[in-house]
Amino acid sequence: MAELLGLLALALLGAGIWQLRRQSEFANRWLVHYCKRQQFQLLSVYRYRFCLRKGRWLAHFRFEFSHDGMQRNEGELWLAGLRVVEVSVPVLREPPSPML
């Protein structure tokens, strides 16, 4: 009986790790597409944390991007499973014009 419970625990651990990896790959693909649409350059993506919001577990990712090739900005992506809940990026400022 103990062997069966050990195998079940191992299978659940493997399924959980597989789901985390699947979610990370989805977030990366989605952000690549999002940055292309917004004309940003995606620099990096990383999982920041998990949290419980409105009775469901959300994965919080942070990503770094550049909108002008010189500045680094950080945005946030919230996922519930493989569904995007929210994306937030900071207000982007244009560099001062050399004509001014």
C-alpha positions as CSV (number, residue, x, y, z in Angstrom):
1,M,0.0,0.0,0.0
2,A,2.9,2.4,0.8
3,E,4.4,1.7,-2.6
4,L,1.1,2.6,-4.3
5,L,0.8,5.9,-2.4
6,G,4.5,6.7,-3.2
7,L,3.8,6.1,-6.9
8,L,0.7,8.2,-6.8
9,A,2.5,11.0,-5.1
10,L,5.3,10.8,-7.7
11,A,2.8,10.9,-10.5
12,L,1.1,14.0,-9.0
13,L,4.4,15.7,-8.6
14,G,5.3,15.0,-12.2
15,A,1.9,16.2,-13.5
16,G,2.3,19.4,-11.4
17,I,5.8,20.1,-12.8
18,W,4.6,19.4,-16.4
19,Q,1.7,21.9,-15.9
20,L,4.1,24.6,-14.6
21,R,6.4,24.1,-17.6
22,R,3.4,24.2,-20.0
23,Q,2.2,27.4,-18.4
24,S,5.6,29.0,-18.7
25,E,5.9,28.1,-22.3
26,F,2.4,29.5,-23.0
27,A,3.3,32.7,-21.3
28,N,6.5,33.1,-23.3
29,R,4.7,32.4,-26.6
30,W,1.9,34.8,-25.7
31,L,4.3,37.6,-24.8
32,V,6.3,37.2,-28.0
33,H,3.1,37.7,-29.9
34,Y,2.0,40.5,-27.7
35,C,5.3,42.4,-28.0
36,K,5.3,42.0,-31.8
37,R,1.8,43.6,-31.9
38,Q,2.9,46.5,-29.7
39,Q,6.2,46.9,-31.5
40,F,8.2,46.1,-28.4
41,Q,11.4,44.0,-28.1
42,L,10.9,41.2,-25.6
43,L,14.0,40.9,-23.5
44,S,13.1,38.3,-20.8
45,V,10.3,36.5,-19.1
46,Y,10.2,35.0,-15.6
47,R,7.6,33.5,-13.2
48,Y,7.4,35.8,-10.2
49,R,4.9,34.1,-7.9
50,F,1.6,32.4,-7.4
51,C,-1.3,34.0,-5.5
52,L,-4.9,33.3,-4.6
53,R,-7.2,36.0,-6.1
54,K,-11.0,35.8,-6.2
55,G,-10.9,32.1,-5.2
56,R,-8.5,30.9,-7.9
57,W,-4.8,30.4,-8.2
58,L,-3.1,32.8,-10.5
59,A,0.4,32.7,-11.9
60,H,2.2,36.0,-12.0
61,F,4.9,36.5,-14.6
62,R,7.1,39.5,-15.1
63,F,8.7,40.4,-18.4
64,E,11.2,43.0,-19.5
65,F,10.9,44.7,-22.8
66,S,12.2,47.7,-24.7
67,H,10.1,50.0,-26.8
68,D,13.0,52.1,-28.3
69,G,16.0,49.8,-28.1
70,M,17.6,51.8,-25.3
71,Q,15.3,51.7,-22.2
72,R,14.3,48.6,-20.3
73,N,10.8,48.4,-18.9
74,E,9.0,45.8,-16.9
75,G,5.5,44.5,-17.4
76,E,3.3,42.0,-15.7
77,L,1.2,39.1,-17.0
78,W,-1.4,37.2,-14.9
79,L,-2.5,33.7,-16.0
80,A,-5.3,31.5,-14.7
81,G,-4.3,28.1,-16.1
82,L,-3.6,28.8,-19.7
83,R,-5.8,31.8,-19.9
84,V,-4.6,35.4,-19.8
85,V,-6.3,37.4,-17.0
86,E,-4.4,40.6,-17.1
87,V,-1.4,42.3,-18.8
88,S,0.0,45.6,-17.5
89,V,2.8,47.7,-18.9
90,P,4.0,51.0,-17.6
91,V,3.3,54.3,-19.2
92,L,6.0,54.7,-21.8
93,R,7.7,58.0,-22.3
94,E,9.3,59.2,-25.5
95,P,12.9,60.4,-25.3
96,P,13.3,64.2,-25.6
97,S,13.4,65.5,-29.1
98,P,16.9,66.8,-30.2
99,M,15.0,69.7,-31.8
100,L,14.0,71.1,-28.5
